[in-house]
Amino acid sequence: MTDGAGRRLRTAEEYLAGLRDSREVYYQGERVDDVTTHPELGIVSRHASLDFQFAEEPGNVELAVTDGYSTYYQLPRNGDDLRRRSALIEAATAFGKTLVLLIKEIGTDALVALHRVAYETRYADNVQAFYERCRDRDLALAVAQTDVKGDRSKGPSGQVDPDMYLRVVERRDDGVVVRGAKVHTSYTPNVDEVIVLPTRAMREGEEDWAIAFAIPIPTPGLKLLCSDYLHSDNDPWTRPISSQHKMVETLTVFDDVFVPSDCIFLDGDTQKAGELALTFVEHHRFTAVSYKLPLVDALVGLAGLLAEANGIERASHVLDKLVALIGYAETVRGLTHLAADRYRVDEPTGIAYPDPMTTNLAKWTFARDYHDAVEHVIDIAGGLLVTGPGGPDWRSDELRPYLEKYFAGATPAAERLALMNVASDLLAREYAGYQSVLAIHAEGSLEAEKLMIYRSYDPSNAIAFVKQLAGLELE
């Protein structure tokens, strides 16, 4: 774990070895014995291991390692720290070929939020001890926040089935027992521990639902039911990205799970539950928009190269689309950087956090304009995105000469089809559908981002200026 340079980071192999245990994981209705060797989840595990592999690359050490530990575990103190974290997330996601690695990013977002909210509570020592253990052991973490919610017109205490929100069903001297389920939990089968956070503010009388804690993935009663949305034939020719880079989401079921007292970070405080939910979002949406940057860059690059391959790069409508894509990508990047530059400091803890309004502007801009950007690239690419040949056709000695002859454009068929396959993977196949839904719903919906922008914006200066222009008396 510690090398000659004093680094305390695990290798990718050490990380994968740590996943071979008694964790209860289900995929397509069957129990998975080993998530590292499973035909589908093994791809997910190897993709996740890139977070460790990235840090091993000599050229990445300066970015990925801080004071001997993973930079992800650095508690940000200023805008430079936030910029550096964003740069690490962007670079690591590019290393993952546009798919976020997320086994340290999201968990450390939660840890920073827990530091801020648990400060001067009786759980502060638990948070600090857990943080140090994760940092020192270079652990991979998932976050389970979103409850299944049941009837969304009702809160936790109004549900017919009280388990629609994770809750405490028994309190003991040495801990609590929890029951319920969380959904949309990314990479849960591929981490060491899961951090559980409240999904919303709670009302008086909902103390049993105001709970936050962390547990190891092999904890008895914790069941991980994996989505198979990204299941495909995994042909590396037609799916050059998603055949080798996958992630998985789970319905994370807590079937009367015991949580030891020293693993609890919040229990029964309804006000702190809402504060923790929002504080986590402040950090995680900044992470989210940081990991979108390689994807928007890929859209710009694909559009340009496909225009050249099709011989239409000089068409005026193509130029308009390229300018729109460049503007989109650089606006999202500029807002992300500005959110760090406008950082604020949580005074009690000294922890820096990105400006909430600018962070949500960045995330909202990405999500709002994503499908327009995809439409531009599809228009430039053409129908071959869905009517082109498959891998077996291209590998056929009999058929390939026809494909090379008739699919040549301004560039040879091999180059043109390689670009088409990347575009198809990103824009038209299973991975494309996944990214499309993520753009709208991941890390908060468009409506949630709009609401946060409105709440975060201080209109006083604008109002005072207009009153001055209108000659109205200022209050």
Contacts in CASP RR format, 6 or more apart in sequence:
PFRMAT RR
TARGET T0000
AUTHOR 0000-0000-0000
METHOD contacts of the structure
MODEL  1
MTDGAGRRLRTAEEYLAGLRDSREVYYQGERVDDVTTHPELGIVSRHASL
DFQFAEEPGNVELAVTDGYSTYYQLPRNGDDLRRRSALIEAATAFGKTLV
LLIKEIGTDALVALHRVAYETRYADNVQAFYERCRDRDLALAVAQTDVKG
DRSKGPSGQVDPDMYLRVVERRDDGVVVRGAKVHTSYTPNVDEVIVLPTR
AMREGEEDWAIAFAIPIPTPGLKLLCSDYLHSDNDPWTRPISSQHKMVET
LTVFDDVFVPSDCIFLDGDTQKAGELALTFVEHHRFTAVSYKLPLVDALV
GLAGLLAEANGIERASHVLDKLVALIGYAETVRGLTHLAADRYRVDEPTG
IAYPDPMTTNLAKWTFARDYHDAVEHVIDIAGGLLVTGPGGPDWRSDELR
PYLEKYFAGATPAAERLALMNVASDLLAREYAGYQSVLAIHAEGSLEAEK
LMIYRSYDPSNAIAFVKQLAGLELE
1 8 0 8 1.000
1 9 0 8 1.000
1 10 0 8 1.000
1 14 0 8 1.000
1 137 0 8 1.000
1 138 0 8 1.000
2 8 0 8 1.000
5 68 0 8 1.000
6 68 0 8 1.000
7 65 0 8 1.000
7 68 0 8 1.000
7 69 0 8 1.000
8 68 0 8 1.000
8 69 0 8 1.000
8 135 0 8 1.000
8 136 0 8 1.000
8 138 0 8 1.000
9 52 0 8 1.000
9 55 0 8 1.000
9 56 0 8 1.000
9 64 0 8 1.000
9 65 0 8 1.000
9 68 0 8 1.000
9 69 0 8 1.000
9 70 0 8 1.000
9 138 0 8 1.000
10 52 0 8 1.000
10 137 0 8 1.000
10 138 0 8 1.000
11 52 0 8 1.000
11 56 0 8 1.000
12 49 0 8 1.000
12 50 0 8 1.000
12 52 0 8 1.000
12 53 0 8 1.000
12 56 0 8 1.000
14 52 0 8 1.000
15 48 0 8 1.000
15 49 0 8 1.000
15 52 0 8 1.000
15 140 0 8 1.000
16 36 0 8 1.000
16 45 0 8 1.000
16 46 0 8 1.000
16 49 0 8 1.000
18 192 0 8 1.000
19 34 0 8 1.000
19 35 0 8 1.000
19 36 0 8 1.000
19 45 0 8 1.000
19 189 0 8 1.000
19 190 0 8 1.000
20 34 0 8 1.000
20 36 0 8 1.000
21 217 0 8 1.000
21 218 0 8 1.000
22 218 0 8 1.000
23 35 0 8 1.000
23 189 0 8 1.000
23 217 0 8 1.000
23 218 0 8 1.000
23 222 0 8 1.000
23 224 0 8 1.000
24 31 0 8 1.000
24 218 0 8 1.000
24 221 0 8 1.000
24 222 0 8 1.000
24 223 0 8 1.000
24 224 0 8 1.000
25 31 0 8 1.000
25 32 0 8 1.000
25 35 0 8 1.000
25 41 0 8 1.000
25 189 0 8 1.000
25 224 0 8 1.000
25 226 0 8 1.000
26 32 0 8 1.000
26 223 0 8 1.000
26 224 0 8 1.000
26 225 0 8 1.000
26 226 0 8 1.000
27 38 0 8 1.000
27 40 0 8 1.000
27 41 0 8 1.000
27 226 0 8 1.000
27 228 0 8 1.000
28 228 0 8 1.000
28 231 0 8 1.000
32 38 0 8 1.000
32 41 0 8 1.000
32 189 0 8 1.000
32 226 0 8 1.000
35 41 0 8 1.000
35 42 0 8 1.000
35 44 0 8 1.000
35 45 0 8 1.000
35 189 0 8 1.000
35 190 0 8 1.000
36 42 0 8 1.000
36 45 0 8 1.000
36 46 0 8 1.000
40 228 0 8 1.000
40 230 0 8 1.000
40 231 0 8 1.000
40 246 0 8 1.000
40 248 0 8 1.000
41 189 0 8 1.000
41 190 0 8 1.000
41 226 0 8 1.000
41 248 0 8 1.000
43 234 0 8 1.000
43 243 0 8 1.000
43 244 0 8 1.000
43 245 0 8 1.000
43 246 0 8 1.000
44 187 0 8 1.000
44 189 0 8 1.000
44 190 0 8 1.000
44 246 0 8 1.000
44 247 0 8 1.000
44 248 0 8 1.000
45 189 0 8 1.000
45 190 0 8 1.000
46 244 0 8 1.000
47 96 0 8 1.000
47 99 0 8 1.000
47 101 0 8 1.000
47 244 0 8 1.000
47 245 0 8 1.000
47 246 0 8 1.000
47 247 0 8 1.000
48 101 0 8 1.000
48 102 0 8 1.000
48 103 0 8 1.000
48 140 0 8 1.000
48 187 0 8 1.000
48 190 0 8 1.000
48 191 0 8 1.000
48 247 0 8 1.000
50 92 0 8 1.000
50 95 0 8 1.000
50 96 0 8 1.000
50 101 0 8 1.000
51 92 0 8 1.000
51 101 0 8 1.000
51 103 0 8 1.000
51 104 0 8 1.000
51 140 0 8 1.000
52 138 0 8 1.000
53 95 0 8 1.000
54 60 0 8 1.000
54 64 0 8 1.000
54 91 0 8 1.000
54 92 0 8 1.000
54 95 0 8 1.000
54 101 0 8 1.000
55 61 0 8 1.000
55 64 0 8 1.000
55 65 0 8 1.000
55 70 0 8 1.000
60 91 0 8 1.000
63 71 0 8 1.000
63 84 0 8 1.000
63 87 0 8 1.000
63 88 0 8 1.000
63 91 0 8 1.000
64 70 0 8 1.000
64 71 0 8 1.000
64 88 0 8 1.000
64 92 0 8 1.000
65 71 0 8 1.000
66 73 0 8 1.000
66 74 0 8 1.000
67 74 0 8 1.000
69 135 0 8 1.000
69 136 0 8 1.000
69 138 0 8 1.000
70 104 0 8 1.000
70 135 0 8 1.000
70 138 0 8 1.000
71 84 0 8 1.000
71 85 0 8 1.000
71 88 0 8 1.000
72 85 0 8 1.000
72 88 0 8 1.000
72 104 0 8 1.000
72 105 0 8 1.000
72 108 0 8 1.000
73 104 0 8 1.000
73 108 0 8 1.000
73 111 0 8 1.000
73 131 0 8 1.000
73 134 0 8 1.000
73 135 0 8 1.000
74 81 0 8 1.000
74 84 0 8 1.000
74 85 0 8 1.000
75 112 0 8 1.000
75 115 0 8 1.000
75 351 0 8 1.000
76 82 0 8 1.000
76 85 0 8 1.000
76 112 0 8 1.000
76 343 0 8 1.000
76 351 0 8 1.000
76 352 0 8 1.000
76 353 0 8 1.000
77 345 0 8 1.000
77 350 0 8 1.000
77 351 0 8 1.000
77 352 0 8 1.000
78 343 0 8 1.000
78 345 0 8 1.000
78 352 0 8 1.000
79 340 0 8 1.000
79 341 0 8 1.000
79 343 0 8 1.000
79 352 0 8 1.000
81 352 0 8 1.000
82 286 0 8 1.000
82 339 0 8 1.000
82 340 0 8 1.000
82 343 0 8 1.000
82 352 0 8 1.000
82 353 0 8 1.000
82 354 0 8 1.000
83 337 0 8 1.000
83 340 0 8 1.000
83 341 0 8 1.000
85 287 0 8 1.000
85 290 0 8 1.000
86 286 0 8 1.000
86 290 0 8 1.000
86 336 0 8 1.000
86 337 0 8 1.000
86 340 0 8 1.000
87 290 0 8 1.000
89 100 0 8 1.000
89 105 0 8 1.000
89 287 0 8 1.000
89 290 0 8 1.000
89 291 0 8 1.000
90 290 0 8 1.000
90 291 0 8 1.000
90 293 0 8 1.000
90 294 0 8 1.000
92 100 0 8 1.000
92 101 0 8 1.000
92 105 0 8 1.000
93 99 0 8 1.000
93 100 0 8 1.000
93 101 0 8 1.000
93 290 0 8 1.000
93 291 0 8 1.000
93 293 0 8 1.000
93 294 0 8 1.000
93 295 0 8 1.000
94 294 0 8 1.000
94 297 0 8 1.000
95 101 0 8 1.000
96 245 0 8 1.000
97 241 0 8 1.000
97 244 0 8 1.000
97 245 0 8 1.000
98 241 0 8 1.000
98 245 0 8 1.000
98 294 0 8 1.000
98 295 0 8 1.000
98 298 0 8 1.000
98 426 0 8 1.000
99 241 0 8 1.000
99 242 0 8 1.000
99 245 0 8 1.000
99 246 0 8 1.000
99 247 0 8 1.000
99 431 0 8 1.000
100 247 0 8 1.000
100 291 0 8 1.000
102 186 0 8 1.000
102 187 0 8 1.000
102 247 0 8 1.000
102 291 0 8 1.000
103 140 0 8 1.000
103 141 0 8 1.000
103 142 0 8 1.000
103 187 0 8 1.000
103 190 0 8 1.000
103 191 0 8 1.000
104 140 0 8 1.000
104 141 0 8 1.000
105 287 0 8 1.000
105 291 0 8 1.000
106 141 0 8 1.000
106 142 0 8 1.000
106 143 0 8 1.000
106 186 0 8 1.000
106 284 0 8 1.000
106 287 0 8 1.000
107 141 0 8 1.000
107 142 0 8 1.000
107 143 0 8 1.000
107 195 0 8 1.000
108 141 0 8 1.000
109 143 0 8 1.000
109 280 0 8 1.000
109 283 0 8 1.000
109 284 0 8 1.000
109 287 0 8 1.000
110 141 0 8 1.000
110 143 0 8 1.000
110 195 0 8 1.000
110 197 0 8 1.000
110 280 0 8 1.000
110 284 0 8 1.000
111 127 0 8 1.000
111 130 0 8 1.000
111 131 0 8 1.000
111 134 0 8 1.000
111 141 0 8 1.000
111 195 0 8 1.000
112 283 0 8 1.000
112 351 0 8 1.000
112 353 0 8 1.000
113 197 0 8 1.000
113 276 0 8 1.000
113 279 0 8 1.000
113 280 0 8 1.000
113 282 0 8 1.000
113 283 0 8 1.000
114 127 0 8 1.000
114 131 0 8 1.000
114 195 0 8 1.000
114 212 0 8 1.000
114 265 0 8 1.000
114 276 0 8 1.000
115 127 0 8 1.000
115 128 0 8 1.000
115 131 0 8 1.000
115 349 0 8 1.000
115 351 0 8 1.000
116 279 0 8 1.000
116 346 0 8 1.000
116 348 0 8 1.000
116 349 0 8 1.000
116 351 0 8 1.000
116 353 0 8 1.000
117 266 0 8 1.000
117 272 0 8 1.000
117 275 0 8 1.000
117 276 0 8 1.000
117 279 0 8 1.000
118 124 0 8 1.000
118 126 0 8 1.000
118 127 0 8 1.000
118 265 0 8 1.000
118 266 0 8 1.000
119 348 0 8 1.000
119 349 0 8 1.000
120 348 0 8 1.000
121 266 0 8 1.000
121 269 0 8 1.000
121 272 0 8 1.000
123 264 0 8 1.000
123 265 0 8 1.000
123 266 0 8 1.000
123 267 0 8 1.000
126 262 0 8 1.000
126 263 0 8 1.000
126 264 0 8 1.000
126 265 0 8 1.000
127 265 0 8 1.000
129 262 0 8 1.000
130 214 0 8 1.000
130 263 0 8 1.000
130 265 0 8 1.000
133 139 0 8 1.000
134 141 0 8 1.000
134 193 0 8 1.000
137 192 0 8 1.000
139 191 0 8 1.000
139 192 0 8 1.000
139 193 0 8 1.000
140 187 0 8 1.000
140 190 0 8 1.000
140 191 0 8 1.000
140 192 0 8 1.000
140 193 0 8 1.000
141 191 0 8 1.000
141 192 0 8 1.000
141 193 0 8 1.000
141 194 0 8 1.000
141 195 0 8 1.000
141 214 0 8 1.000
142 185 0 8 1.000
142 186 0 8 1.000
142 187 0 8 1.000
142 188 0 8 1.000
142 190 0 8 1.000
142 191 0 8 1.000
142 193 0 8 1.000
142 194 0 8 1.000
142 195 0 8 1.000
142 217 0 8 1.000
143 185 0 8 1.000
143 186 0 8 1.000
143 194 0 8 1.000
143 195 0 8 1.000
143 196 0 8 1.000
143 197 0 8 1.000
143 280 0 8 1.000
143 284 0 8 1.000
144 182 0 8 1.000
144 185 0 8 1.000
144 188 0 8 1.000
144 194 0 8 1.000
144 195 0 8 1.000
144 196 0 8 1.000
144 197 0 8 1.000
144 252 0 8 1.000
145 182 0 8 1.000
145 196 0 8 1.000
145 197 0 8 1.000
145 198 0 8 1.000
145 199 0 8 1.000
145 277 0 8 1.000
145 280 0 8 1.000
146 182 0 8 1.000
146 183 0 8 1.000
146 184 0 8 1.000
146 185 0 8 1.000
146 199 0 8 1.000
147 156 0 8 1.000
147 164 0 8 1.000
147 165 0 8 1.000
147 166 0 8 1.000
147 180 0 8 1.000
147 181 0 8 1.000
147 182 0 8 1.000
147 183 0 8 1.000
147 199 0 8 1.000
147 200 0 8 1.000
148 164 0 8 1.000
148 165 0 8 1.000
148 180 0 8 1.000
148 181 0 8 1.000
148 182 0 8 1.000
148 183 0 8 1.000
148 251 0 8 1.000
149 164 0 8 1.000
149 165 0 8 1.000
149 199 0 8 1.000
150 159 0 8 1.000
150 161 0 8 1.000
150 164 0 8 1.000
151 158 0 8 1.000
151 159 0 8 1.000
151 160 0 8 1.000
151 164 0 8 1.000
155 165 0 8 1.000
155 200 0 8 1.000
155 203 0 8 1.000
155 206 0 8 1.000
156 162 0 8 1.000
156 164 0 8 1.000
156 165 0 8 1.000
156 167 0 8 1.000
156 202 0 8 1.000
156 206 0 8 1.000
156 209 0 8 1.000
157 203 0 8 1.000
157 205 0 8 1.000
157 206 0 8 1.000
157 209 0 8 1.000
159 165 0 8 1.000
163 179 0 8 1.000
163 180 0 8 1.000
163 181 0 8 1.000
164 180 0 8 1.000
165 180 0 8 1.000
165 199 0 8 1.000
165 209 0 8 1.000
166 178 0 8 1.000
166 179 0 8 1.000
166 180 0 8 1.000
166 181 0 8 1.000
166 182 0 8 1.000
166 196 0 8 1.000
166 209 0 8 1.000
166 211 0 8 1.000
166 254 0 8 1.000
167 178 0 8 1.000
167 179 0 8 1.000
167 180 0 8 1.000
167 208 0 8 1.000
167 209 0 8 1.000
167 211 0 8 1.000
168 176 0 8 1.000
168 177 0 8 1.000
168 178 0 8 1.000
168 208 0 8 1.000
168 209 0 8 1.000
168 211 0 8 1.000
168 267 0 8 1.000
168 268 0 8 1.000
169 177 0 8 1.000
169 178 0 8 1.000
169 179 0 8 1.000
169 208 0 8 1.000
169 256 0 8 1.000
170 176 0 8 1.000
170 177 0 8 1.000
171 177 0 8 1.000
174 260 0 8 1.000
174 261 0 8 1.000
175 258 0 8 1.000
175 259 0 8 1.000
175 260 0 8 1.000
175 261 0 8 1.000
175 264 0 8 1.000
176 211 0 8 1.000
176 213 0 8 1.000
176 258 0 8 1.000
176 259 0 8 1.000
176 261 0 8 1.000
176 264 0 8 1.000
176 267 0 8 1.000
177 256 0 8 1.000
177 257 0 8 1.000
177 258 0 8 1.000
177 259 0 8 1.000
178 196 0 8 1.000
178 211 0 8 1.000
178 213 0 8 1.000
178 254 0 8 1.000
178 256 0 8 1.000
178 257 0 8 1.000
178 259 0 8 1.000
179 254 0 8 1.000
179 255 0 8 1.000
179 256 0 8 1.000
179 257 0 8 1.000
180 253 0 8 1.000
180 254 0 8 1.000
180 255 0 8 1.000
181 251 0 8 1.000
181 252 0 8 1.000
181 253 0 8 1.000
181 254 0 8 1.000
182 196 0 8 1.000
182 199 0 8 1.000
182 251 0 8 1.000
182 252 0 8 1.000
182 254 0 8 1.000
183 249 0 8 1.000
183 251 0 8 1.000
183 252 0 8 1.000
184 249 0 8 1.000
184 442 0 8 1.000
185 194 0 8 1.000
185 224 0 8 1.000
185 249 0 8 1.000
185 250 0 8 1.000
185 251 0 8 1.000
185 252 0 8 1.000
186 247 0 8 1.000
186 248 0 8 1.000
186 249 0 8 1.000
187 247 0 8 1.000
187 248 0 8 1.000
188 194 0 8 1.000
188 217 0 8 1.000
188 224 0 8 1.000
188 248 0 8 1.000
188 250 0 8 1.000
188 252 0 8 1.000
189 217 0 8 1.000
189 224 0 8 1.000
189 226 0 8 1.000
189 248 0 8 1.000
189 250 0 8 1.000
190 248 0 8 1.000
191 217 0 8 1.000
192 216 0 8 1.000
192 217 0 8 1.000
193 214 0 8 1.000
193 215 0 8 1.000
193 216 0 8 1.000
193 217 0 8 1.000
194 214 0 8 1.000
194 215 0 8 1.000
194 217 0 8 1.000
194 222 0 8 1.000
194 252 0 8 1.000
195 212 0 8 1.000
195 213 0 8 1.000
195 214 0 8 1.000
196 211 0 8 1.000
196 212 0 8 1.000
196 213 0 8 1.000
196 214 0 8 1.000
196 215 0 8 1.000
196 254 0 8 1.000
197 212 0 8 1.000
197 276 0 8 1.000
197 277 0 8 1.000
197 280 0 8 1.000
198 209 0 8 1.000
198 210 0 8 1.000
198 211 0 8 1.000
198 212 0 8 1.000
198 266 0 8 1.000
198 273 0 8 1.000
198 274 0 8 1.000
198 276 0 8 1.000
198 277 0 8 1.000
199 277 0 8 1.000
200 273 0 8 1.000
200 274 0 8 1.000
200 277 0 8 1.000
201 270 0 8 1.000
201 271 0 8 1.000
201 273 0 8 1.000
201 274 0 8 1.000
201 277 0 8 1.000
202 209 0 8 1.000
202 210 0 8 1.000
202 270 0 8 1.000
202 273 0 8 1.000
202 274 0 8 1.000
203 270 0 8 1.000
204 270 0 8 1.000
205 270 0 8 1.000
206 270 0 8 1.000
207 268 0 8 1.000
207 269 0 8 1.000
207 270 0 8 1.000
208 268 0 8 1.000
209 273 0 8 1.000
210 266 0 8 1.000
210 267 0 8 1.000
210 268 0 8 1.000
210 269 0 8 1.000
210 270 0 8 1.000
210 272 0 8 1.000
210 273 0 8 1.000
211 264 0 8 1.000
211 266 0 8 1.000
211 267 0 8 1.000
211 268 0 8 1.000
211 273 0 8 1.000
212 264 0 8 1.000
212 265 0 8 1.000
212 266 0 8 1.000
212 267 0 8 1.000
212 273 0 8 1.000
212 276 0 8 1.000
213 259 0 8 1.000
213 263 0 8 1.000
213 264 0 8 1.000
213 265 0 8 1.000
213 266 0 8 1.000
214 263 0 8 1.000
214 265 0 8 1.000
215 222 0 8 1.000
215 257 0 8 1.000
215 259 0 8 1.000
215 263 0 8 1.000
217 224 0 8 1.000
219 257 0 8 1.000
219 258 0 8 1.000
220 257 0 8 1.000
220 258 0 8 1.000
221 253 0 8 1.000
221 254 0 8 1.000
221 255 0 8 1.000
221 256 0 8 1.000
221 257 0 8 1.000
222 252 0 8 1.000
222 253 0 8 1.000
222 254 0 8 1.000
222 255 0 8 1.000
222 257 0 8 1.000
223 252 0 8 1.000
223 253 0 8 1.000
223 255 0 8 1.000
224 250 0 8 1.000
224 251 0 8 1.000
224 252 0 8 1.000
224 253 0 8 1.000
225 250 0 8 1.000
225 251 0 8 1.000
225 252 0 8 1.000
225 253 0 8 1.000
226 248 0 8 1.000
226 249 0 8 1.000
226 250 0 8 1.000
227 248 0 8 1.000
227 249 0 8 1.000
227 250 0 8 1.000
227 251 0 8 1.000
229 249 0 8 1.000
229 430 0 8 1.000
229 434 0 8 1.000
230 242 0 8 1.000
230 246 0 8 1.000
230 247 0 8 1.000
230 248 0 8 1.000
230 430 0 8 1.000
230 431 0 8 1.000
230 434 0 8 1.000
231 430 0 8 1.000
232 239 0 8 1.000
232 242 0 8 1.000
232 243 0 8 1.000
232 429 0 8 1.000
232 430 0 8 1.000
233 239 0 8 1.000
234 242 0 8 1.000
234 243 0 8 1.000
235 243 0 8 1.000
235 390 0 8 1.000
235 391 0 8 1.000
235 392 0 8 1.000
236 243 0 8 1.000
236 244 0 8 1.000
237 390 0 8 1.000
237 391 0 8 1.000
237 394 0 8 1.000
237 395 0 8 1.000
237 421 0 8 1.000
238 390 0 8 1.000
238 391 0 8 1.000
238 421 0 8 1.000
238 424 0 8 1.000
238 425 0 8 1.000
238 429 0 8 1.000
239 421 0 8 1.000
239 425 0 8 1.000
239 429 0 8 1.000
239 431 0 8 1.000
240 418 0 8 1.000
240 421 0 8 1.000
240 422 0 8 1.000
240 425 0 8 1.000
241 422 0 8 1.000
241 425 0 8 1.000
241 426 0 8 1.000
241 431 0 8 1.000
242 425 0 8 1.000
242 429 0 8 1.000
242 430 0 8 1.000
242 431 0 8 1.000
266 272 0 8 1.000
266 273 0 8 1.000
266 276 0 8 1.000
281 443 0 8 1.000
281 444 0 8 1.000
281 452 0 8 1.000
282 353 0 8 1.000
282 354 0 8 1.000
282 356 0 8 1.000
282 359 0 8 1.000
283 353 0 8 1.000
283 354 0 8 1.000
284 443 0 8 1.000
285 359 0 8 1.000
285 360 0 8 1.000
285 363 0 8 1.000
285 443 0 8 1.000
285 444 0 8 1.000
285 449 0 8 1.000
286 336 0 8 1.000
286 339 0 8 1.000
286 340 0 8 1.000
286 353 0 8 1.000
286 354 0 8 1.000
286 359 0 8 1.000
286 362 0 8 1.000
287 443 0 8 1.000
288 363 0 8 1.000
288 442 0 8 1.000
288 443 0 8 1.000
289 332 0 8 1.000
289 335 0 8 1.000
289 336 0 8 1.000
289 339 0 8 1.000
289 359 0 8 1.000
289 362 0 8 1.000
289 363 0 8 1.000
289 366 0 8 1.000
290 336 0 8 1.000
292 332 0 8 1.000
292 366 0 8 1.000
293 329 0 8 1.000
293 332 0 8 1.000
293 333 0 8 1.000
293 336 0 8 1.000
295 426 0 8 1.000
295 435 0 8 1.000
296 325 0 8 1.000
296 328 0 8 1.000
296 329 0 8 1.000
296 332 0 8 1.000
296 333 0 8 1.000
296 366 0 8 1.000
296 373 0 8 1.000
297 329 0 8 1.000
298 422 0 8 1.000
298 426 0 8 1.000
299 325 0 8 1.000
299 328 0 8 1.000
299 329 0 8 1.000
299 373 0 8 1.000
299 374 0 8 1.000
299 376 0 8 1.000
299 377 0 8 1.000
299 426 0 8 1.000
300 322 0 8 1.000
300 325 0 8 1.000
300 326 0 8 1.000
300 329 0 8 1.000
302 377 0 8 1.000
302 381 0 8 1.000
302 419 0 8 1.000
302 422 0 8 1.000
302 423 0 8 1.000
302 426 0 8 1.000
303 321 0 8 1.000
303 322 0 8 1.000
303 325 0 8 1.000
303 376 0 8 1.000
303 377 0 8 1.000
303 380 0 8 1.000
304 313 0 8 1.000
304 322 0 8 1.000
304 380 0 8 1.000
305 419 0 8 1.000
306 377 0 8 1.000
306 380 0 8 1.000
306 381 0 8 1.000
306 419 0 8 1.000
306 420 0 8 1.000
306 423 0 8 1.000
307 313 0 8 1.000
307 315 0 8 1.000
307 318 0 8 1.000
307 322 0 8 1.000
307 380 0 8 1.000
308 410 0 8 1.000
308 411 0 8 1.000
309 409 0 8 1.000
309 410 0 8 1.000
309 411 0 8 1.000
309 415 0 8 1.000
309 416 0 8 1.000
309 419 0 8 1.000
310 380 0 8 1.000
310 381 0 8 1.000
310 382 0 8 1.000
310 409 0 8 1.000
310 410 0 8 1.000
310 416 0 8 1.000
311 409 0 8 1.000
311 410 0 8 1.000
312 318 0 8 1.000
312 380 0 8 1.000
318 380 0 8 1.000
321 376 0 8 1.000
321 377 0 8 1.000
321 379 0 8 1.000
321 380 0 8 1.000
324 372 0 8 1.000
324 373 0 8 1.000
324 376 0 8 1.000
325 373 0 8 1.000
325 376 0 8 1.000
325 377 0 8 1.000
328 365 0 8 1.000
328 369 0 8 1.000
328 372 0 8 1.000
328 373 0 8 1.000
331 365 0 8 1.000
332 362 0 8 1.000
332 365 0 8 1.000
332 366 0 8 1.000
334 362 0 8 1.000
335 358 0 8 1.000
335 361 0 8 1.000
335 362 0 8 1.000
335 365 0 8 1.000
336 359 0 8 1.000
336 362 0 8 1.000
338 355 0 8 1.000
338 358 0 8 1.000
338 362 0 8 1.000
339 354 0 8 1.000
339 355 0 8 1.000
339 358 0 8 1.000
339 359 0 8 1.000
339 361 0 8 1.000
339 362 0 8 1.000
340 354 0 8 1.000
342 354 0 8 1.000
342 355 0 8 1.000
342 358 0 8 1.000
343 352 0 8 1.000
343 353 0 8 1.000
343 354 0 8 1.000
343 355 0 8 1.000
344 352 0 8 1.000
344 353 0 8 1.000
344 354 0 8 1.000
344 355 0 8 1.000
345 351 0 8 1.000
345 352 0 8 1.000
345 353 0 8 1.000
346 352 0 8 1.000
346 353 0 8 1.000
355 456 0 8 1.000
356 452 0 8 1.000
356 456 0 8 1.000
357 452 0 8 1.000
357 453 0 8 1.000
357 456 0 8 1.000
357 457 0 8 1.000
360 449 0 8 1.000
360 450 0 8 1.000
360 452 0 8 1.000
360 453 0 8 1.000
360 456 0 8 1.000
361 453 0 8 1.000
363 443 0 8 1.000
363 444 0 8 1.000
363 449 0 8 1.000
364 446 0 8 1.000
364 449 0 8 1.000
364 450 0 8 1.000
364 453 0 8 1.000
366 439 0 8 1.000
367 439 0 8 1.000
367 440 0 8 1.000
367 446 0 8 1.000
367 449 0 8 1.000
368 446 0 8 1.000
370 436 0 8 1.000
370 439 0 8 1.000
370 440 0 8 1.000
371 436 0 8 1.000
371 439 0 8 1.000
374 427 0 8 1.000
374 432 0 8 1.000
374 436 0 8 1.000
377 423 0 8 1.000
377 427 0 8 1.000
378 385 0 8 1.000
378 423 0 8 1.000
378 427 0 8 1.000
378 428 0 8 1.000
381 420 0 8 1.000
381 423 0 8 1.000
381 427 0 8 1.000
384 407 0 8 1.000
384 417 0 8 1.000
384 420 0 8 1.000
385 420 0 8 1.000
385 423 0 8 1.000
385 424 0 8 1.000
385 427 0 8 1.000
385 428 0 8 1.000
386 424 0 8 1.000
386 428 0 8 1.000
388 407 0 8 1.000
388 417 0 8 1.000
388 420 0 8 1.000
389 399 0 8 1.000
389 403 0 8 1.000
389 407 0 8 1.000
389 417 0 8 1.000
393 399 0 8 1.000
393 400 0 8 1.000
393 403 0 8 1.000
394 400 0 8 1.000
394 403 0 8 1.000
394 417 0 8 1.000
403 413 0 8 1.000
403 417 0 8 1.000
404 412 0 8 1.000
404 413 0 8 1.000
404 414 0 8 1.000
405 413 0 8 1.000
406 413 0 8 1.000
407 413 0 8 1.000
407 416 0 8 1.000
407 417 0 8 1.000
408 416 0 8 1.000
409 416 0 8 1.000
424 432 0 8 1.000
425 431 0 8 1.000
425 432 0 8 1.000
426 432 0 8 1.000
426 435 0 8 1.000
440 446 0 8 1.000
464 474 0 8 1.000
467 473 0 8 1.000
467 474 0 8 1.000
468 474 0 8 1.000
END
